[in-house]
Amino acid sequence: MNQANAMLELNQVRLRFKQQQVLDCISLNQLTGEINCLLGPSGCGKSTLLKLIAGLIKPDSGTISMAGKELSSKRNVIAPEQRQIGMVFQDLALFPHLTVAENICFGLYQQPKQQQQQRLQQLLELIGLTAKAEQYPSALSGGQQQRVALARALAPKPKLLLLDEPFSGFDSHLKSTLVPELRQILKHEGITSLIVTHDQHEAFALADRVAVMNDGQVHQYDTPQQIYRCPASAFVARFIGSGQLIAGKVTATAIETALGTLPLPSKQLAGNSEVSVLIRAEDIQYDPSSHISLPVVSQTYCGNYQRYQVRLEDDHHLFIHLATDLAAEIEQSIPIVIKQQQTTLFDRGL
Ligand SMILES: Nc1ncnc2c1ncn2[C@@H]1O[C@H](COP(=O)(O)OP(=O)(O)OP(=O)(O)O)[C@@H](O)[C@H]1O
């Protein structure tokens, strides 16, 4: 990684709230112009980390730097308003008594009027709301308000933009258009952005790199492709793509599992014969010629596929996705094969 090109650097950042270690040794290195996401379950520390970067909270130890300049450390904390960091919070908080144009120009008051107008027109065009410039927020849809909040944060050209769950409260249909739109706007502006989300699909669609967090720690910081293909921990494997772990036994030539024999991975766990094997629902296929047949415990119709919960020999349950025309009943056995491109193993019990 090119350190000279880093916009945001977090080095071993730690924070406790009373007895709870909320952030534990967080190190990240975000490049200029990159979009990164903090992804993790509720309560893992994502928003707290954003507040530390914004300067609203001070770390117990570690350092936060932006463009090579130290922003926060035990001895030194630069005030939030002096950080050149833009923020969009969950509740958007547009000023209801100001028009769209006035909201967007809010952070530009120190600039000459003509410059303000130029930036305003540029941003209105970018967010596709030129016709709404004189409207008040109450006359806009949720998606339009979200775009205005984004334009307001982008207006002063911050060095870094922090967005906390920018799509919370939006339905999945609206999200599917807003998410790629947001990425396009951020890339067009070239603004380094860090976005908090608990939604994997959102993170994968938005980010160049994703930091997967749990219990105040970053488990993996990598591209969406690497995180999906090569999860660094059992937590990441389960959290991303609804991965499931089943028991496996390593022999000299293969891995024996309840779903059959799988090839040995290129990278093995040292000296461990009892392992957990990552299985994704989409890697399992219906095959009438298979000698492995698993009884159905429950089924859910999901439109373009059917989600079955099946029982393994060791009584553990597994989810598989099969074509909707199969229509298997409860306790009926389904013959399946596993088609994995690669085998991913973890220590048993993780
Ligand atoms: N001011 C505070 N005082 C004490 N504990 C706090 C405070 N703020 C957050 N916490 C605790 O810190 C942990 C992390 O909270 P945080 O809001 O950062 O999580 P999150 O990952 O953003 O969750 P969510 O996705 O639900 O917003 C939680 O256990 C929370 O209860």
The ligand as an ORCA input file, in Angstrom:
! r2SCAN-3c Opt
* xyz 0 1
  N     -22.067      7.238     24.671
  C     -21.985      5.938     24.938
  N     -21.840      5.492     26.211
  C     -21.731      4.169     26.497
  N     -21.753      3.186     25.565
  C     -21.903      3.577     24.273
  C     -22.020      4.962     23.881
  N     -22.158      5.011     22.529
  C     -22.122      3.739     22.077
  N     -21.977      2.864     23.114
  C     -21.850      1.408     23.010
  O     -20.776      1.141     22.137
  C     -21.069      0.023     21.312
  C     -20.904      0.411     19.854
  O     -21.928      1.349     19.508
  P     -22.043      1.940     18.030
  O     -23.200      2.894     18.007
  O     -20.728      2.463     17.605
  O     -22.387      0.623     17.184
  P     -22.827      0.486     15.667
  O     -21.999     -0.607     15.087
  O     -22.765      1.805     14.980
  O     -24.341     -0.004     15.811
  P     -25.669      0.371     14.949
  O     -25.459     -0.291     13.589
  O     -26.749     -0.271     15.734
  O     -25.759      1.861     14.862
  C     -22.465     -0.431     21.671
  O     -22.371     -1.523     22.560
  C     -23.061      0.769     22.351
  O     -24.020      0.371     23.311
*
